[in-house]
């Protein structure tokens, strides 16, 4: 389903908003002018169709204008062969009426005439005799313009003609047999109207100067040139203002356009489509994002390295081993483990509350030049991968949004507030620690028991009855068994502590990865996503506005 003018305007507006600061400034200015022109025309009379006759000096444009209206309104002749100011004929309404007047003010046409609807020659200008006054009738709502010559040597005249060409609903280009293939006409005026086939009519005037065969040949060549200009479906016909041949056909074509009241929408719809295609082309092809996931992994790996994550993970493993040994080691030598400094505490990463972590900076060594370069390269490579194939302006804008200078502090803060080890001891540490104290108590009891027996023997007192547990006396079993069992529990605790430390290091690495990812998301991924979303929106809305 074809879009309305309002829908097309809204889509193109959205495309320009999405591409703000990214699209070429001349393109934006030109497109904004088109949008403003469409909005202005939409606010004026929809009951009137503006048909403009444009042509070069000597093409007989003004004579054809007079033939169409059946009155000598546009001056002609050798004394003033160039039209300097536009002339308007309003059919069926007074030019000073609200609708026509506002429309003509917008067109900046001061010379205005009224003409009654019906057979040409019935207006204020009087009847025009001849073959051009028969047949087709002029229709209410027609505003017929005779434009200044587009090839005038006076710049002001050309400017007026170009302004009206951009504002007319239906364009009738009058050419003559001598200059119909003029390069200036085709390159400067017709080629920019590519896609406006429905609202462009090419009239070969002065056809009476050619034989019938020559007329057909020139018309065929004119159609070929029009097709090369992108106007394959533009209507092409021959006419003679002097003899009246073809004037009725042109008048009927104009009347049909006025009666259908489609020329305004067709003209400005084509303007919007042309402008939208320019915006779509400026957006470039669809970015190739197949390497985006790989580039993201590389980015996170580089940022982890710059944040010192490998150093922190190693410190977590060693700290976990130290803490496990401090809780499960053999109590008589356990204090020796506490003499070794805690790797996490040295980095200011010891377990603490979230509030304290938010206010803490780490003591990690700053990233070296190689690490910083690797991180910066990874950021740039990721941006290039995400915006692969996008126009340079979008890539440069995306890079400008990446706050790489804030990365070191943000990464350090992310590491500092990442929970690395639990604040409270693990439950099995407490169980092993309680067992160690129980075994130590048994060993001490056995030692004291043996000491008491030795003291009684030294004092030559009777030996008490000492129970025997298995192959040895009970005190010996308590002492030796308590010591050996304590050492065994300590060894098992050390093994379990190392295994648990590796698991806690892996968990800490995952949490650090998540923290680094959050920093990357905030400082790199989200700004890039905003750019890619804006580019996609610009391209999508421009394509929508450019669609039929």
Number of C-alpha atoms within 10 A of each C-alpha: 5 9 15 12 20 13 13 23 23 15 24 31 20 19 28 25 16 20 23 14 13 23 22 14 11 9 15 20 11 12 22 16 13 20 21 13 17 22 15 13 20 15 11 17 15 15 13 24 27 26 26 26 27 25 27 23 20 19 23 23 30 31 22 26 24 23 28 25 28 25 22 17 21 17 14 17 11 7 7 9 15 22 24 19 17 23 22 25 25 28 24 18 22 17 22 14 10 12 16 23 20 16 23 21 10 15 21 14 19 13 13 20 20 18 27 20 19 15 17 27 25 18 21 12 17 15 16 17 13 12 17 26 22 15 13 20 18 24 23 20 22 27 28 25 28 29 29 28 29 26 16 17 11 12 11 13 20 18 15 20 26 17 13 25 22 16 22 24 26 26 24 24 24 23 26 24 18 10 14 24 16 11 11 12 18 17 12 11 16 21 18 15 21 20 21 26 19 19 26 24 23 24 28 24 27 25 25 16 12 12 10 10 9 13 20 15 12 19 21 13 14 21 20 13 18 23 16 14 18 17 24 17 16 19 17 18 20 23 23 22 23 18 15 19 18 20 28 20 15 21 21 18 14 25 20 15 22 25 16 9 18 17 25 25 18 18 25 26 25 23 24 25 24 22 23 29 20 17 27 24 13 19 28 15 13 13 18 14 14 11 13 18 13 11 21 21 14 19 26 21 19 20 27 22 17 25 29 18 22 15 14 22 22 18 21 27 26 20 21 27 23 22 20 28 27 20 25 28 28 25 19 10 10 15 14 12 17 13 8 9 11 20 20 23 14 13 17 17 26 20 18 15 11 13 9 11 21 13 10 16 17 19 14 18 10 15 15 10 10 10 18 20 14 19 26 19 15 21 25 20 18 24 25 22 20 25 24 20 16 19 18 14 15 21 21 13 14 22 19 11 15 21 12 18 10 11 22 17 13 20 23 21 21 23 27 26 23 21 19 27 21 12 11 7 12 13 9 14 20 14 12 21 24 14 16 25 17 14 24 23 16 21 24 18 17 22 19 14 18 19 13 14 19 13 13 14 13 9 9 9 10 9 12 10 7 12 10 12 12 8 8 11 14 18 24 19 19 25 23 17 18 24 20 15 19 27 17 15 20 24 16 15 24 19 15 18 25 19 15 18 23 19 14 21 24 16 17 21 21 14 16 26 20 15 21 26 23 16 21 23 15 15 19 24 21 15 20 23 16 13 23 19 13 21 26 18 20 28 27 18 24 28 21 20 31 24 18 11
